[in-house]
Amino acid sequence: MTGVAAPSPTPHIPRVIVTRFAPSPTGRLHLGHAYSAILAHDRARQINGRFLLRIEDIDGTRSRPEHVATTLADLAWLGLAWDGEIVHQSHRLPAYAAALDQLRDLNLLYRCYCTRADIAAASLSAPHGAEPIYPGTCLRLTDQNSDRPHCWRIDMAAAVARAGPLNWRDHATTITADPLAAGDVVLARKDAPASYHLAVTVDDAWQGVTDVVRGNDLFAATHVHRLLQALLGLPTPKYHHHRLLTAPDGTRLAKRTGAPTLAALREAGVDGRALADDLRAGRLPNRGEAS
């Protein structure tokens, strides 16, 4: 009797890694931006993946084209090259409108007419310095048809009840999502067609991003993004939230704390590729350390 050869084992096909760097052109990049871009770039390049560049410019009142040009020059100076065409969120507005329509069809959105002062006054229990949690004032309005200026918020309790339990993978650890802690976040602003939460979730899925590399300051936002992925039927990437860069005195390196811009360092004659290598090793100019 002739034997039948066993089928050959299916070869292991490595996952194609797609990462992205997505700055907002509302100012010049600083060392913290550089660190995040380098980590995202290197994660993709280590296994022949793709590193994408997205310009998050839907804030028409603050975004500036000159900051886009500076961003491109800064990345080239650091020795970072991206793959494919640059995506501008300002060209993606129909996709965000479609996502909002999908959520409205699920009866998960409501108009909010409150001002920042209204919210602050109704959220006196918020910790000092923390963003106040929206108290749901307009959710209780019986008339939701006024066309006066408004944003669109998600009814978080209804959305969580619809989606059920959720989690995501972060540095190979399973994180249980808790979007309720964010309150009824804004998904379309009064002055912009989409919020950060909505636009980044839609675009990461559309661009096929498999691994999101970003700072720990955005960890809390991921709870909301995981919920939106579930509601919109979008895939969930792996997340890699990284430590933030701080000065020797512990001050976070950010625009509002006066961190040196990459453009200023570049114009001062600093070697960008050497700086990138220093950041990879956790070293900052003036002997600062990553923390």
C-alpha positions in Angstrom: 0.0 0.0 0.0 1.4 3.3 -1.1 1.8 5.8 1.8 0.5 9.3 1.5 2.9 12.0 2.2 2.1 14.3 5.1 1.3 17.8 4.1 4.1 20.3 4.4 3.8 22.5 7.4 2.5 26.0 6.6 5.5 28.3 6.6 5.3 31.1 9.2 4.6 34.4 7.5 5.8 37.3 9.7 3.3 40.0 10.3 3.9 43.1 8.3 4.4 46.0 10.7 3.0 49.4 9.8 3.6 52.3 12.2 3.0 56.0 11.8 4.1 59.4 13.1 1.2 61.9 13.2 2.1 65.4 14.4 -0.2 68.4 14.4 1.2 71.4 12.6 0.4 73.8 15.3 4.0 74.5 16.3 7.5 73.2 15.8 8.6 69.7 16.8 10.6 69.3 20.0 12.7 66.5 21.4 9.7 64.6 22.7 8.3 64.5 19.1 11.6 63.3 17.9 11.8 60.5 20.4 8.3 59.2 19.5 9.0 59.4 15.7 12.3 57.5 16.2 10.6 54.7 18.1 7.9 54.3 15.6 10.3 54.5 12.7 12.7 51.9 14.2 9.9 49.5 15.1 8.9 49.3 11.4 12.4 49.2 10.0 13.6 46.4 12.3 11.5 43.9 10.3 11.2 45.6 6.9 7.9 47.2 7.9 6.4 50.5 6.7 6.6 53.8 8.5 3.9 56.3 7.6 3.6 60.1 8.1 0.3 61.7 8.7 -0.3 65.4 9.3 -3.2 66.0 11.7 -4.3 69.3 10.4 -8.0 69.4 10.9 -7.7 72.3 13.4 -8.0 75.0 10.8 -7.5 77.9 13.2 -4.1 76.7 14.6 -2.6 74.5 11.8 0.1 76.3 9.7 1.7 75.1 6.4 5.1 76.4 7.5 5.0 73.9 10.4 4.4 71.1 7.9 7.5 72.2 6.0 9.6 72.4 9.2 8.4 68.9 10.3 9.6 67.4 7.0 13.0 69.1 7.3 13.3 67.9 11.0 12.6 64.3 10.1 15.1 64.3 7.3 17.6 65.9 9.6 17.1 63.0 12.1 17.7 60.5 9.3 14.0 59.3 9.3 12.4 58.4 6.0 8.7 57.6 5.6 6.9 55.3 3.1 4.3 56.3 0.6 2.5 59.6 0.4 1.9 61.9 3.3 -1.7 61.8 4.5 -3.3 65.1 5.5 -6.3 64.8 7.7 -7.8 68.0 6.2 -8.3 65.9 3.0 -10.1 63.1 4.9 -13.2 65.0 6.1 -15.8 62.8 4.3 -14.4 59.8 6.1 -15.0 61.4 9.5 -18.5 62.5 8.5 -19.3 59.0 7.5 -18.1 57.6 10.9 -20.2 60.3 12.7 -23.2 59.3 10.6 -22.7 55.6 11.6 -22.6 56.5 15.3 -25.6 58.7 14.9 -27.5 55.9 13.3 -26.8 53.9 16.4 -28.3 56.7 18.5 -25.0 57.2 20.4 -24.4 60.9 19.7 -26.0 64.1 21.0 -25.6 67.8 20.4 -23.8 69.7 23.2 -24.2 73.5 23.4 -22.1 74.0 26.6 -19.2 76.4 26.6 -15.9 75.6 28.4 -17.0 77.9 31.2 -20.3 76.0 31.5 -18.4 72.7 31.8 -15.9 74.1 34.3 -18.6 75.5 36.5 -20.5 72.2 36.5 -17.3 70.2 37.2 -15.9 71.8 40.4 -15.0 68.3 41.7 -12.3 67.8 39.0 -8.8 67.5 40.4 -6.7 70.7 40.1 -5.1 70.9 36.7 -7.2 68.0 35.3 -9.5 68.2 32.3 -13.0 68.3 33.8 -15.2 65.4 32.9 -18.3 66.5 31.1 -21.3 66.2 33.4 -23.8 65.2 30.7 -25.8 68.4 30.8 -27.0 68.4 27.2 -27.7 64.6 27.2 -30.7 65.4 29.4 -32.1 68.1 27.0 -35.4 67.3 25.5 -34.8 69.5 22.4 -31.8 68.3 20.5 -32.7 70.1 17.2 -31.4 73.6 17.7 -28.9 74.7 15.1 -27.0 77.1 17.4 -23.3 76.3 17.7 -22.8 72.9 19.1 -20.4 69.9 19.2 -21.3 66.3 19.1 -20.6 64.1 22.1 -20.9 60.4 22.5 -23.3 59.0 25.1 -20.6 56.9 26.7 -22.8 54.8 29.0 -24.9 53.7 26.0 -21.9 53.1 23.8 -20.2 51.0 26.5 -23.3 49.0 27.0 -23.6 48.3 23.3 -19.9 47.4 22.8 -19.5 45.2 25.9 -16.2 44.4 27.6 -13.1 45.4 25.6 -9.4 45.2 25.9 -6.2 45.9 23.9 -2.6 44.7 23.8 0.0 47.2 25.1 3.7 46.0 25.2 2.4 42.4 25.2 0.2 43.1 28.2 -3.6 42.9 28.0 -5.3 46.1 29.1 -8.9 46.2 30.0 -10.6 49.2 28.4 -12.5 51.7 30.7 -13.9 54.4 28.4 -16.5 55.4 31.0 -13.7 57.1 32.9 -13.4 59.7 30.1 -17.0 60.7 30.2 -19.0 61.8 27.1 -16.1 62.9 25.0 -16.4 65.2 22.0 -16.3 63.5 18.6 -16.9 66.6 16.4 -16.0 70.0 17.7 -17.8 73.3 17.2 -14.9 74.6 15.2 -13.6 71.4 13.6 -15.4 68.5 11.8 -13.9 65.8 14.0 -12.1 65.5 17.3 -8.7 63.8 17.8 -10.4 60.7 19.1 -12.5 60.1 16.0 -10.0 61.1 13.4 -7.1 59.1 14.7 -9.2 56.0 15.1 -10.6 56.2 11.6 -7.2 57.0 10.0 -5.2 54.3 11.8 -7.7 51.7 10.4 -7.8 53.2 6.9 -4.0 53.3 6.7 -3.6 49.8 7.9 -1.6 50.8 11.0 -0.7 47.6 12.9 1.3 49.1 15.7 0.6 52.5 17.3 3.7 54.0 19.0 3.0 57.0 21.1 3.7 58.6 24.5 2.2 57.7 27.8 0.3 61.0 27.8 -2.1 59.4 25.3 -2.6 56.2 27.2 -5.9 57.3 28.6 -7.2 58.2 25.1 -6.7 54.6 24.0 -9.6 53.6 26.2 -11.8 55.8 24.0 -10.2 54.7 20.8 -10.7 51.0 21.6 -14.4 51.7 22.1 -14.7 53.5 18.8 -13.0 50.7 17.0 -15.6 48.3 18.3 -18.5 50.5 17.5 -17.3 51.3 13.9 -16.2 47.7 13.2 -12.5 48.7 12.8 -9.4 46.5 13.6 -7.5 47.1 16.8 -3.7 47.7 16.4 -1.2 46.8 19.0 -0.1 49.7 21.2 3.3 50.6 22.4 2.9 53.6 24.8 6.4 54.8 25.7 7.9 56.8 28.5 8.0 60.6 28.1 11.2 62.6 27.9 12.0 64.9 30.8 14.6 67.4 31.6 17.1 66.7 34.4 14.7 68.5 36.8 11.9 66.2 35.9 10.0 68.7 33.8 8.3 67.1 30.8 9.8 68.2 27.4 6.8 69.8 25.6 6.0 72.9 23.8 4.2 74.5 26.8 7.3 73.9 29.0 9.7 75.6 26.5 11.4 72.5 25.3 14.0 73.2 22.6 12.6 72.8 19.1 14.3 70.5 16.6 14.5 73.4 14.2 16.5 75.5 16.7 18.9 72.6 17.3 19.2 72.1 13.5 19.8 75.7 12.9 22.5 75.7 15.7 24.4 73.1 13.8 23.6 70.0 15.9 24.1 66.7 14.1 20.6 65.3 13.7 21.6 61.7 13.1 23.9 61.8 16.2 21.0 63.3 18.2 18.7 60.5 17.1 21.2 57.9 18.2 21.5 59.7 21.6 17.7 59.6 22.0 17.6 55.9 21.2 20.1 55.4 24.0 18.0 57.6 26.4 20.5 60.5 26.3 19.4 64.2 25.9 21.4 67.3 25.2 23.1 68.6 28.4 23.1 65.1 29.9 19.4 64.8 30.3 17.9 61.4 30.5 14.7 59.7 29.3 12.3 58.9 32.1 
